[in-house]
Amino acid sequence: MAEGSGKRRFFPEAFKLEAVAAVRGGRSVSQVAAELGLPDRLVRSWLRWAPTGTAVGSGAPALAVPTPPAAPARRVGPSPAEQAAEIGRLRREVERLRMERDILKRAALIFGQATDRR
């Protein structure tokens, strides 16, 4: 909020970058802020936001605006072909496990009967 106005002020990016360039050019934050009628903390926040570097051919800082990172490719889940293959694999595994269970049940019955006869 601007001091005393009770209303938030908007500053164009070009204005912010010029203030940052002045500070990076050797002037103090306090001096630049006073000349622009801004609080020191606002100019310092612009310094943290602004990219670093030097423009080609001049000794002035670069005024490039940072670009947001590209969104990663969205992969919601496996493709339908991958899902079908996984379902087939799981069905085969279920069938194999059922056979193993049935064999063990029969073996338990057989061995249980063999011990009862003793």
N, CA, C and O atoms as a Tinker XYZ file with bonds, in Angstrom:
   472  protein
     1  N      0.842000   -1.178000    0.000000    73     2
     2  CA     0.000000    0.000000    0.000000    64     1     3
     3  C      0.884000    1.236000    0.000000    63     2     4     5
     4  O      1.917000    1.272000    0.668000    81     3
     5  N      0.488000    2.207000   -0.724000    73     3     6
     6  CA     1.227000    3.467000   -0.726000    64     5     7
     7  C      0.981000    4.156000    0.601000    63     6     8     9
     8  O     -0.120000    4.102000    1.150000    81     7
     9  N      2.004000    4.796000    1.104000    73     7    10
    10  CA     1.883000    5.414000    2.411000    64     9    11
    11  C      0.907000    6.584000    2.368000    63    10    12    13
    12  O      1.066000    7.512000    1.575000    81    11
    13  N     -0.103000    6.526000    3.231000    73    11    14
    14  CA    -1.029000    7.632000    3.374000    64    13    15
    15  C     -2.189000    7.630000    2.393000    63    14    16    17
    16  O     -3.172000    8.332000    2.632000    81    15
    17  N     -2.126000    6.887000    1.313000    73    15    18
    18  CA    -3.202000    6.965000    0.328000    64    17    19
    19  C     -4.318000    5.977000    0.622000    63    18    20    21
    20  O     -5.463000    6.218000    0.241000    81    19
    21  N     -4.007000    4.848000    1.305000    73    19    22
    22  CA    -5.030000    3.863000    1.600000    64    21    23
    23  C     -5.411000    3.047000    0.377000    63    22    24    25
    24  O     -6.338000    2.240000    0.443000    81    23
    25  N     -4.721000    3.236000   -0.728000    73    23    26
    26  CA    -5.026000    2.530000   -1.959000    64    25    27
    27  C     -3.737000    1.946000   -2.526000    63    26    28    29
    28  O     -2.688000    2.591000   -2.490000    81    27
    29  N     -3.816000    0.756000   -3.037000    73    27    30
    30  CA    -2.631000    0.096000   -3.594000    64    29    31
    31  C     -2.267000    0.727000   -4.930000    63    30    32    33
    32  O     -3.126000    0.950000   -5.783000    81    31
    33  N     -0.966000    1.013000   -5.100000    73    31    34
    34  CA    -0.502000    1.624000   -6.346000    64    33    35
    35  C      0.050000    0.553000   -7.267000    63    34    36    37
    36  O      0.634000   -0.428000   -6.808000    81    35
    37  N     -0.130000    0.736000   -8.548000    73    35    38
    38  CA     0.375000   -0.187000   -9.555000    64    37    39
    39  C      1.570000    0.440000  -10.248000    63    38    40    41
    40  O      1.524000    1.608000  -10.634000    81    39
    41  N      2.644000   -0.331000  -10.409000    73    39    42
    42  CA     3.833000    0.151000  -11.103000    64    41    43
    43  C      4.102000   -0.756000  -12.293000    63    42    44    45
    44  O      4.198000   -1.972000  -12.129000    81    43
    45  N      4.226000   -0.192000  -13.480000    73    43    46
    46  CA     4.528000   -1.016000  -14.652000    64    45    47
    47  C      5.899000   -1.680000  -14.511000    63    46    48    49
    48  O      6.770000   -1.175000  -13.803000    81    47
    49  N      6.082000   -2.814000  -15.189000    73    47    50
    50  CA     7.347000   -3.537000  -15.104000    64    49    51
    51  C      8.513000   -2.676000  -15.554000    63    50    52    53
    52  O      9.595000   -2.743000  -14.969000    81    51
    53  N      8.308000   -1.869000  -16.583000    73    51    54
    54  CA     9.394000   -1.018000  -17.085000    64    53    55
    55  C      9.872000   -0.062000  -15.992000    63    54    56    57
    56  O     11.072000    0.182000  -15.863000    81    55
    57  N      8.947000    0.476000  -15.213000    73    55    58
    58  CA     9.293000    1.385000  -14.118000    64    57    59
    59  C     10.118000    0.648000  -13.063000    63    58    60    61
    60  O     11.128000    1.159000  -12.579000    81    59
    61  N      9.668000   -0.568000  -12.713000    73    59    62
    62  CA    10.381000   -1.358000  -11.709000    64    61    63
    63  C     11.794000   -1.682000  -12.193000    63    62    64    65
    64  O     12.760000   -1.577000  -11.437000    81    63
    65  N     11.899000   -2.074000  -13.455000    73    63    66
    66  CA    13.200000   -2.450000  -14.001000    64    65    67
    67  C     14.148000   -1.260000  -14.090000    63    66    68    69
    68  O     15.359000   -1.420000  -13.933000    81    67
    69  N     13.612000   -0.069000  -14.339000    73    67    70
    70  CA    14.457000    1.130000  -14.355000    64    69    71
    71  C     15.007000    1.417000  -12.957000    63    70    72    73
    72  O     16.168000    1.794000  -12.801000    81    71
    73  N     14.159000    1.233000  -11.946000    73    71    74
    74  CA    14.612000    1.445000  -10.569000    64    73    75
    75  C     15.696000    0.429000  -10.208000    63    74    76    77
    76  O     16.692000    0.776000   -9.574000    81    75
    77  N     15.498000   -0.815000  -10.612000    73    75    78
    78  CA    16.486000   -1.864000  -10.352000    64    77    79
    79  C     17.790000   -1.543000  -11.075000    63    78    80    81
    80  O     18.872000   -1.709000  -10.512000    81    79
    81  N     17.687000   -1.082000  -12.322000    73    79    82
    82  CA    18.886000   -0.732000  -13.097000    64    81    83
    83  C     19.658000    0.397000  -12.424000    63    82    84    85
    84  O     20.889000    0.396000  -12.427000    81    83
    85  N     18.944000    1.353000  -11.849000    73    83    86
    86  CA    19.613000    2.463000  -11.169000    64    85    87
    87  C     20.393000    1.959000   -9.956000    63    86    88    89
    88  O     21.516000    2.398000   -9.711000    81    87
    89  N     19.799000    1.037000   -9.198000    73    87    90
    90  CA    20.482000    0.495000   -8.021000    64    89    91
    91  C     21.680000   -0.337000   -8.457000    63    90    92    93
    92  O     22.758000   -0.230000   -7.873000    81    91
    93  N     21.498000   -1.155000   -9.469000    73    91    94
    94  CA    22.608000   -1.989000   -9.942000    64    93    95
    95  C     23.680000   -1.158000  -10.640000    63    94    96    97
    96  O     24.818000   -1.601000  -10.800000    81    95
    97  N     23.308000    0.042000  -11.051000    73    95    98
    98  CA    24.273000    0.945000  -11.669000    64    97    99
    99  C     25.170000    1.635000  -10.656000    63    98   100   101
   100  O     26.093000    2.354000  -11.041000    81    99
   101  N     24.918000    1.431000   -9.368000    73    99   102
   102  CA    25.807000    1.986000   -8.356000    64   101   103
   103  C     25.143000    2.907000   -7.359000    63   102   104   105
   104  O     25.784000    3.304000   -6.386000    81   103
   105  N     23.892000    3.262000   -7.556000    73   103   106
   106  CA    23.214000    4.141000   -6.595000    64   105   107
   107  C     22.628000    3.303000   -5.474000    63   106   108   109
   108  O     22.346000    2.119000   -5.659000    81   107
   109  N     22.444000    3.911000   -4.321000    73   107   110
   110  CA    21.922000    3.163000   -3.175000    64   109   111
   111  C     20.413000    2.975000   -3.301000    63   110   112   113
   112  O     19.722000    3.738000   -3.977000    81   111
   113  N     19.928000    1.941000   -2.631000    73   111   114
   114  CA    18.492000    1.669000   -2.620000    64   113   115
   115  C     17.752000    2.852000   -2.019000    63   114   116   117
   116  O     16.718000    3.269000   -2.540000    81   115
   117  N     18.270000    3.392000   -0.933000    73   115   118
   118  CA    17.622000    4.523000   -0.263000    64   117   119
   119  C     17.536000    5.735000   -1.180000    63   118   120   121
   120  O     16.515000    6.422000   -1.216000    81   119
   121  N     18.600000    5.993000   -1.914000    73   119   122
   122  CA    18.632000    7.146000   -2.813000    64   121   123
   123  C     17.601000    6.984000   -3.932000    63   122   124   125
   124  O     16.854000    7.918000   -4.222000    81   123
   125  N     17.554000    5.810000   -4.561000    73   123   126
   126  CA    16.601000    5.570000   -5.654000    64   125   127
   127  C     15.175000    5.633000   -5.124000    63   126   128   129
   128  O     14.302000    6.234000   -5.751000    81   127
   129  N     14.936000    5.009000   -3.966000    73   127   130
   130  CA    13.593000    5.005000   -3.390000    64   129   131
   131  C     13.140000    6.424000   -3.058000    63   130   132   133
   132  O     11.987000    6.779000   -3.305000    81   131
   133  N     14.031000    7.231000   -2.506000    73   131   134
   134  CA    13.676000    8.613000   -2.156000    64   133   135
   135  C     13.347000    9.423000   -3.409000    63   134   136   137
   136  O     12.392000   10.200000   -3.411000    81   135
   137  N     14.131000    9.247000   -4.471000    73   135   138
   138  CA    13.870000    9.990000   -5.708000    64   137   139
   139  C     12.537000    9.607000   -6.341000    63   138   140   141
   140  O     11.878000   10.434000   -6.972000    81   139
   141  N     12.146000    8.345000   -6.166000    73   139   142
   142  CA    10.889000    7.878000   -6.760000    64   141   143
   143  C      9.708000    8.011000   -5.808000    63   142   144   145
   144  O      8.563000    7.769000   -6.192000    81   143
   145  N      9.986000    8.396000   -4.562000    73   143   146
   146  CA     8.911000    8.538000   -3.577000    64   145   147
   147  C      8.357000    7.194000   -3.133000    63   146   148   149
   148  O      7.153000    7.046000   -2.923000    81   147
   149  N      9.242000    6.220000   -2.992000    73   147   150
   150  CA     8.834000    4.862000   -2.625000    64   149   151
   151  C      9.526000    4.428000   -1.347000    63   150   152   153
   152  O     10.584000    4.956000   -1.003000    81   151
   153  N      8.941000    3.471000   -0.640000    73   151   154
   154  CA     9.628000    2.917000    0.527000    64   153   155
   155  C     10.821000    2.061000    0.078000    63   154   156   157
   156  O     10.773000    1.427000   -0.976000    81   155
   157  N     11.877000    2.049000    0.876000    73   155   158
   158  CA    13.076000    1.263000    0.558000    64   157   159
   159  C     12.739000   -0.212000    0.348000    63   158   160   161
   160  O     13.262000   -0.849000   -0.567000    81   159
   161  N     11.857000   -0.755000    1.202000    73   159   162
   162  CA    11.545000   -2.186000    1.136000    64   161   163
   163  C     10.926000   -2.574000   -0.199000    63   162   164   165
   164  O     11.100000   -3.704000   -0.654000    81   163
   165  N     10.201000   -1.648000   -0.837000    73   163   166
   166  CA     9.594000   -1.946000   -2.129000    64   165   167
   167  C     10.670000   -2.084000   -3.208000    63   166   168   169
   168  O     10.624000   -3.007000   -4.022000    81   167
   169  N     11.626000   -1.174000   -3.211000    73   167   170
   170  CA    12.718000   -1.243000   -4.190000    64   169   171
   171  C     13.550000   -2.499000   -3.943000    63   170   172   173
   172  O     13.994000   -3.141000   -4.895000    81   171
   173  N     13.767000   -2.858000   -2.671000    73   171   174
   174  CA    14.512000   -4.086000   -2.366000    64   173   175
   175  C     13.766000   -5.320000   -2.874000    63   174   176   177
   176  O     14.391000   -6.256000   -3.373000    81   175
   177  N     12.445000   -5.329000   -2.752000    73   175   178
   178  CA    11.683000   -6.482000   -3.251000    64   177   179
   179  C     11.780000   -6.571000   -4.773000    63   178   180   181
   180  O     11.824000   -7.669000   -5.328000    81   179
   181  N     11.814000   -5.421000   -5.451000    73   179   182
   182  CA    11.990000   -5.429000   -6.906000    64   181   183
   183  C     13.367000   -5.977000   -7.270000    63   182   184   185
   184  O     13.513000   -6.667000   -8.279000    81   183
   185  N     14.378000   -5.673000   -6.454000    73   183   186
   186  CA    15.726000   -6.192000   -6.696000    64   185   187
   187  C     15.748000   -7.716000   -6.601000    63   186   188   189
   188  O     16.396000   -8.386000   -7.405000    81   187
   189  N     15.033000   -8.258000   -5.610000    73   187   190
   190  CA    14.982000   -9.719000   -5.474000    64   189   191
   191  C     14.245000  -10.341000   -6.649000    63   190   192   193
   192  O     14.617000  -11.426000   -7.098000    81   191
   193  N     13.224000   -9.692000   -7.151000    73   191   194
   194  CA    12.403000  -10.201000   -8.239000    64   193   195
   195  C     13.123000  -10.132000   -9.576000    63   194   196   197
   196  O     13.003000  -11.048000  -10.390000    81   195
   197  N     13.871000   -9.057000   -9.815000    73   195   198
   198  CA    14.477000   -8.794000  -11.124000    64   197   199
   199  C     15.603000   -9.771000  -11.429000    63   198   200   201
   200  O     16.342000  -10.178000  -10.533000    81   199
   201  N     15.729000  -10.144000  -12.699000    73   199   202
   202  CA    16.821000  -11.037000  -13.090000    64   201   203
   203  C     18.155000  -10.309000  -13.039000    63   202   204   205
   204  O     18.208000   -9.081000  -13.103000    81   203
   205  N     19.223000  -11.072000  -12.925000    73   203   206
   206  CA    20.554000  -10.474000  -12.928000    64   205   207
   207  C     21.183000  -10.664000  -14.293000    63   206   208   209
   208  O     20.751000  -11.517000  -15.068000    81   207
   209  N     22.197000   -9.875000  -14.587000    73   207   210
   210  CA    22.878000   -9.980000  -15.873000    64   209   211
   211  C     23.182000   -8.602000  -16.404000    63   210   212   213
   212  O     22.795000   -7.595000  -15.810000    81   211
   213  N     23.869000   -8.558000  -17.513000    73   211   214
   214  CA    24.233000   -7.290000  -18.131000    64   213   215
   215  C     23.784000   -7.292000  -19.573000    63   214   216   217
   216  O     23.948000   -8.287000  -20.278000    81   215
   217  N     23.218000   -6.187000  -20.015000    73   215   218
   218  CA    22.771000   -6.071000  -21.402000    64   217   219
   219  C     23.987000   -6.028000  -22.318000    63   218   220   221
   220  O     25.033000   -5.501000  -21.938000    81   219
   221  N     23.858000   -6.569000  -23.502000    73   219   222
   222  CA    24.960000   -6.614000  -24.461000    64   221   223
   223  C     25.284000   -5.208000  -24.940000    63   222   224   225
   224  O     24.382000   -4.450000  -25.297000    81   223
   225  N     26.557000   -4.858000  -24.950000    73   223   226
   226  CA    27.001000   -3.577000  -25.485000    64   225   227
   227  C     26.946000   -2.426000  -24.510000    63   226   228   229
   228  O     27.478000   -1.355000  -24.801000    81   227
   229  N     26.324000   -2.608000  -23.372000    73   227   230
   230  CA    26.262000   -1.516000  -22.407000    64   229   231
   231  C     26.702000   -2.053000  -21.056000    63   230   232   233
   232  O     26.737000   -3.265000  -20.841000    81   231
   233  N     27.025000   -1.177000  -20.180000    73   231   234
   234  CA    27.396000   -1.592000  -18.837000    64   233   235
   235  C     26.188000   -1.677000  -17.935000    63   234   236   237
   236  O     26.314000   -1.969000  -16.745000    81   235
   237  N     25.014000   -1.424000  -18.493000    73   235   238
   238  CA    23.793000   -1.411000  -17.690000    64   237   239
   239  C     23.288000   -2.832000  -17.474000    63   238   240   241
   240  O     23.528000   -3.718000  -18.294000    81   239
   241  N     22.598000   -3.036000  -16.383000    73   239   242
   242  CA    22.021000   -4.354000  -16.135000    64   241   243
   243  C     20.979000   -4.696000  -17.194000    63   242   244   245
   244  O     20.328000   -3.815000  -17.755000    81   243
   245  N     20.837000   -5.974000  -17.451000    73   243   246
   246  CA    19.838000   -6.429000  -18.421000    64   245   247
   247  C     18.447000   -6.192000  -17.863000    63   246   248   249
   248  O     18.229000   -6.303000  -16.656000    81   247
   249  N     17.525000   -5.872000  -18.720000    73   247   250
   250  CA    16.154000   -5.614000  -18.296000    64   249   251
   251  C     15.228000   -6.729000  -18.759000    63   250   252   253
   252  O     14.057000   -6.486000  -19.051000    81   251
   253  N     15.735000   -7.921000  -18.826000    73   251   254
   254  CA    14.920000   -9.054000  -19.254000    64   253   255
   255  C     13.918000   -9.398000  -18.163000    63   254   256   257
   256  O     14.223000   -9.306000  -16.974000    81   255
   257  N     12.742000   -9.788000  -18.570000    73   255   258
   258  CA    11.693000  -10.175000  -17.640000    64   257   259
   259  C     11.733000  -11.688000  -17.509000    63   258   260   261
   260  O     11.775000  -12.386000  -18.523000    81   259
   261  N     11.722000  -12.212000  -16.293000    73   259   262
   262  CA    11.785000  -13.661000  -16.137000    64   261   263
   263  C     10.552000  -14.332000  -16.720000    63   262   264   265
   264  O      9.442000  -13.813000  -16.609000    81   263
   265  N     10.750000  -15.477000  -17.335000    73   263   266
   266  CA     9.632000  -16.226000  -17.897000    64   265   267
   267  C      9.292000  -17.361000  -16.951000    63   266   268   269
   268  O     10.182000  -17.960000  -16.348000    81   267
   269  N      8.012000  -17.657000  -16.818000    73   267   270
   270  CA     7.626000  -18.744000  -15.928000    64   269   271
   271  C      8.080000  -20.077000  -16.518000    63   270   272   273
   272  O      8.176000  -20.205000  -17.738000    81   271
   273  N      8.357000  -21.059000  -15.683000    73   271   274
   274  CA     8.788000  -22.359000  -16.196000    64   273   275
   275  C      7.662000  -23.022000  -16.973000    63   274   276   277
   276  O      6.485000  -22.850000  -16.658000    81   275
   277  N      8.038000  -23.775000  -17.982000    73   275   278
   278  CA     7.052000  -24.474000  -18.797000    64   277   279
   279  C      6.384000  -25.551000  -17.950000    63   278   280   281
   280  O      7.019000  -26.186000  -17.108000    81   279
   281  N      5.107000  -25.737000  -18.191000    73   279   282
   282  CA     4.364000  -26.757000  -17.460000    64   281   283
   283  C      4.837000  -28.137000  -17.909000    63   282   284   285
   284  O      5.019000  -28.369000  -19.104000    81   283
   285  N      5.036000  -29.046000  -16.972000    73   283   286
   286  CA     5.469000  -30.389000  -17.361000    64   285   287
   287  C      4.364000  -31.108000  -18.117000    63   286   288   289
   288  O      3.181000  -30.811000  -17.952000    81   287
   289  N      4.770000  -32.053000  -18.946000    73   287   290
   290  CA     3.790000  -32.831000  -19.701000    64   289   291
   291  C      2.917000  -33.584000  -18.707000    63   290   292   293
   292  O      3.415000  -34.164000  -17.742000    81   291
   293  N      1.635000  -33.571000  -18.946000    73   291   294
   294  CA     0.705000  -34.218000  -18.029000    64   293   295
   295  C      0.527000  -35.672000  -18.428000    63   294   296   297
   296  O      0.111000  -35.978000  -19.546000    81   295
   297  N      0.840000  -36.546000  -17.519000    73   295   298
   298  CA     0.622000  -37.967000  -17.735000    64   297   299
   299  C     -0.309000  -38.409000  -16.623000    63   298   300   301
   300  O      0.094000  -38.568000  -15.471000    81   299
   301  N     -1.559000  -38.601000  -16.995000    73   299   302
   302  CA    -2.578000  -38.912000  -16.009000    64   301   303
   303  C     -2.442000  -40.339000  -15.512000    63   302   304   305
   304  O     -2.617000  -40.599000  -14.321000    81   303
   305  N     -2.135000  -41.261000  -16.398000    73   303   306
   306  CA    -2.005000  -42.654000  -16.002000    64   305   307
   307  C     -1.541000  -43.481000  -17.176000    63   306   308   309
   308  O     -1.181000  -42.945000  -18.224000    81   307
   309  N     -1.549000  -44.791000  -16.998000    73   307   310
   310  CA    -1.110000  -45.653000  -18.086000    64   309   311
   311  C     -2.078000  -45.595000  -19.264000    63   310   312   313
   312  O     -3.263000  -45.305000  -19.104000    81   311
   313  N     -1.550000  -45.875000  -20.434000    73   311   314
   314  CA    -2.381000  -45.864000  -21.635000    64   313   315
   315  C     -3.331000  -47.060000  -21.593000    63   314   316   317
   316  O     -3.102000  -47.997000  -20.829000    81   315
   317  N     -4.388000  -47.043000  -22.399000    73   315   318
   318  CA    -5.326000  -48.177000  -22.429000    64   317   319
   319  C     -4.634000  -49.502000  -22.765000    63   318   320   321
   320  O     -4.997000  -50.542000  -22.217000    81   319
   321  N     -3.647000  -49.473000  -23.656000    73   319   322
   322  CA    -2.932000  -50.706000  -24.000000    64   321   323
   323  C     -2.151000  -51.223000  -22.792000    63   322   324   325
   324  O     -2.119000  -52.427000  -22.538000    81   323
   325  N     -1.522000  -50.309000  -22.050000    73   323   326
   326  CA    -0.780000  -50.713000  -20.851000    64   325   327
   327  C     -1.726000  -51.266000  -19.792000    63   326   328   329
   328  O     -1.393000  -52.226000  -19.097000    81   327
   329  N     -2.904000  -50.662000  -19.668000    73   327   330
   330  CA    -3.886000  -51.137000  -18.698000    64   329   331
   331  C     -4.361000  -52.540000  -19.058000    63   330   332   333
   332  O     -4.476000  -53.398000  -18.184000    81   331
   333  N     -4.637000  -52.779000  -20.343000    73   331   334
   334  CA    -5.101000  -54.093000  -20.788000    64   333   335
   335  C     -4.029000  -55.151000  -20.530000    63   334   336   337
   336  O     -4.343000  -56.259000  -20.097000    81   335
   337  N     -2.772000  -54.815000  -20.794000    73   335   338
   338  CA    -1.682000  -55.762000  -20.553000    64   337   339
   339  C     -1.567000  -56.074000  -19.063000    63   338   340   341
   340  O     -1.359000  -57.227000  -18.685000    81   339
   341  N     -1.699000  -55.071000  -18.232000    73   339   342
   342  CA    -1.617000  -55.265000  -16.781000    64   341   343
   343  C     -2.776000  -56.129000  -16.285000    63   342   344   345
   344  O     -2.581000  -56.995000  -15.432000    81   343
   345  N     -3.967000  -55.901000  -16.807000    73   343   346
   346  CA    -5.131000  -56.704000  -16.409000    64   345   347
   347  C     -4.920000  -58.161000  -16.797000    63   346   348   349
   348  O     -5.214000  -59.064000  -16.013000    81   347
   349  N     -4.411000  -58.394000  -18.009000    73   347   350
   350  CA    -4.134000  -59.764000  -18.451000    64   349   351
   351  C     -3.111000  -60.443000  -17.556000    63   350   352   353
   352  O     -3.283000  -61.601000  -17.177000    81   351
   353  N     -2.041000  -59.720000  -17.217000    73   351   354
   354  CA    -1.005000  -60.273000  -16.350000    64   353   355
   355  C     -1.574000  -60.607000  -14.974000    63   354   356   357
   356  O     -1.265000  -61.657000  -14.411000    81   355
   357  N     -2.404000  -59.720000  -14.435000    73   355   358
   358  CA    -2.987000  -59.947000  -13.108000    64   357   359
   359  C     -3.960000  -61.123000  -13.117000    63   358   360   361
   360  O     -4.014000  -61.880000  -12.148000    81   359
   361  N     -4.722000  -61.287000  -14.182000    73   359   362
   362  CA    -5.652000  -62.428000  -14.269000    64   361   363
   363  C     -4.883000  -63.751000  -14.302000    63   362   364   365
   364  O     -5.274000  -64.723000  -13.657000    81   363
   365  N     -3.783000  -63.774000  -15.062000    73   363   366
   366  CA    -2.968000  -65.000000  -15.106000    64   365   367
   367  C     -2.388000  -65.301000  -13.726000    63   366   368   369
   368  O     -2.340000  -66.458000  -13.309000    81   367
   369  N     -1.953000  -64.271000  -13.026000    73   367   370
   370  CA    -1.390000  -64.463000  -11.696000    64   369   371
   371  C     -2.447000  -64.964000  -10.716000    63   370   372   373
   372  O     -2.161000  -65.830000   -9.888000    81   371
   373  N     -3.660000  -64.430000  -10.801000    73   371   374
   374  CA    -4.747000  -64.876000   -9.923000    64   373   375
   375  C     -5.048000  -66.350000  -10.177000    63   374   376   377
   376  O     -5.241000  -67.116000   -9.233000    81   375
   377  N     -5.087000  -66.745000  -11.435000    73   375   378
   378  CA    -5.366000  -68.142000  -11.772000    64   377   379
   379  C     -4.270000  -69.061000  -11.222000    63   378   380   381
   380  O     -4.568000  -70.123000  -10.676000    81   379
   381  N     -3.003000  -68.654000  -11.366000    73   379   382
   382  CA    -1.894000  -69.453000  -10.857000    64   381   383
   383  C     -1.973000  -69.574000   -9.335000    63   382   384   385
   384  O     -1.741000  -70.652000   -8.789000    81   383
   385  N     -2.296000  -68.485000   -8.652000    73   383   386
   386  CA    -2.386000  -68.515000   -7.191000    64   385   387
   387  C     -3.555000  -69.372000   -6.714000    63   386   388   389
   388  O     -3.456000  -70.039000   -5.684000    81   387
   389  N     -4.653000  -69.358000   -7.453000    73   387   390
   390  CA    -5.793000  -70.218000   -7.091000    64   389   391
   391  C     -5.403000  -71.686000   -7.205000    63   390   392   393
   392  O     -5.752000  -72.498000   -6.349000    81   391
   393  N     -4.674000  -72.021000   -8.275000    73   391   394
   394  CA    -4.235000  -73.414000   -8.445000    64   393   395
   395  C     -3.312000  -73.816000   -7.304000    63   394   396   397
   396  O     -3.445000  -74.912000   -6.759000    81   395
   397  N     -2.380000  -72.947000   -6.938000    73   395   398
   398  CA    -1.469000  -73.251000   -5.832000    64   397   399
   399  C     -2.241000  -73.443000   -4.530000    63   398   400   401
   400  O     -1.944000  -74.351000   -3.754000    81   399
   401  N     -3.223000  -72.593000   -4.296000    73   399   402
   402  CA    -4.027000  -72.693000   -3.075000    64   401   403
   403  C     -4.775000  -74.023000   -3.044000    63   402   404   405
   404  O     -4.809000  -74.703000   -2.018000    81   403
   405  N     -5.375000  -74.388000   -4.184000    73   403   406
   406  CA    -6.138000  -75.640000   -4.236000    64   405   407
   407  C     -5.232000  -76.844000   -4.003000    63   406   408   409
   408  O     -5.615000  -77.789000   -3.313000    81   407
   409  N     -4.020000  -76.809000   -4.582000    73   407   410
   410  CA    -3.073000  -77.914000   -4.387000    64   409   411
   411  C     -2.699000  -78.016000   -2.913000    63   410   412   413
   412  O     -2.647000  -79.115000   -2.361000    81   411
   413  N     -2.440000  -76.884000   -2.278000    73   411   414
   414  CA    -2.069000  -76.906000   -0.861000    64   413   415
   415  C     -3.223000  -77.381000    0.017000    63   414   416   417
   416  O     -2.993000  -78.048000    1.026000    81   415
   417  N     -4.459000  -77.048000   -0.351000    73   415   418
   418  CA    -5.612000  -77.520000    0.423000    64   417   419
   419  C     -5.691000  -79.040000    0.346000    63   418   420   421
   420  O     -5.885000  -79.720000    1.353000    81   419
   421  N     -5.536000  -79.561000   -0.884000    73   419   422
   422  CA    -5.601000  -81.018000   -1.063000    64   421   423
   423  C     -4.455000  -81.700000   -0.313000    63   422   424   425
   424  O     -4.645000  -82.741000    0.317000    81   423
   425  N     -3.268000  -81.099000   -0.388000    73   423   426
   426  CA    -2.123000  -81.693000    0.307000    64   425   427
   427  C     -2.367000  -81.702000    1.814000    63   426   428   429
   428  O     -2.036000  -82.675000    2.491000    81   427
   429  N     -2.933000  -80.641000    2.331000    73   427   430
   430  CA    -3.213000  -80.577000    3.766000    64   429   431
   431  C     -4.220000  -81.652000    4.152000    63   430   432   433
   432  O     -4.089000  -82.269000    5.210000    81   431
   433  N     -5.219000  -81.883000    3.312000    73   431   434
   434  CA    -6.207000  -82.928000    3.599000    64   433   435
   435  C     -5.549000  -84.306000    3.572000    63   434   436   437
   436  O     -5.794000  -85.141000    4.443000    81   435
   437  N     -4.716000  -84.531000    2.565000    73   435   438
   438  CA    -4.062000  -85.833000    2.428000    64   437   439
   439  C     -3.130000  -86.077000    3.605000    63   438   440   441
   440  O     -3.179000  -87.140000    4.224000    81   439
   441  N     -2.278000  -85.099000    3.920000    73   439   442
   442  CA    -1.341000  -85.289000    5.021000    64   441   443
   443  C     -2.055000  -85.319000    6.366000    63   442   444   445
   444  O     -1.595000  -85.971000    7.304000    81   443
   445  N     -3.166000  -84.621000    6.458000    73   443   446
   446  CA    -3.940000  -84.658000    7.698000    64   445   447
   447  C     -4.545000  -86.027000    7.907000    63   446   448   449
   448  O     -4.585000  -86.520000    9.034000    81   447
   449  N     -5.014000  -86.648000    6.847000    73   447   450
   450  CA    -5.578000  -87.994000    6.950000    64   449   451
   451  C     -4.483000  -89.003000    7.262000    63   450   452   453
   452  O     -4.713000  -89.948000    8.016000    81   451
   453  N     -3.304000  -88.819000    6.696000    73   451   454
   454  CA    -2.203000  -89.760000    6.918000    64   453   455
   455  C     -1.771000  -89.738000    8.383000    63   454   456   457
   456  O     -1.414000  -90.784000    8.924000    81   455
   457  N     -1.794000  -88.589000    9.032000    73   455   458
   458  CA    -1.393000  -88.523000   10.435000    64   457   459
   459  C     -2.480000  -89.066000   11.347000    63   458   460   461
   460  O     -2.185000  -89.544000   12.442000    81   459
   461  N     -3.753000  -88.998000   10.903000    73   459   462
   462  CA    -4.842000  -89.510000   11.726000    64   461   463
   463  C     -4.810000  -91.040000   11.781000    63   462   464   465
   464  O     -5.278000  -91.618000   12.762000    81   463
   465  N     -4.285000  -91.696000   10.784000    73   463   466
   466  CA    -4.265000  -93.149000   10.714000    64   465   467
   467  C     -3.240000  -93.749000   11.663000    63   466   468   469
   468  O     -3.341000  -94.933000   11.984000    81   467
   469  N     -2.296000  -93.014000   12.107000    73   467   470
   470  CA    -1.232000  -93.557000   12.958000    64   469   471
   471  C     -1.739000  -93.894000   14.290000    63   470   472
   472  O     -0.980000  -94.364000   15.138000    81   471
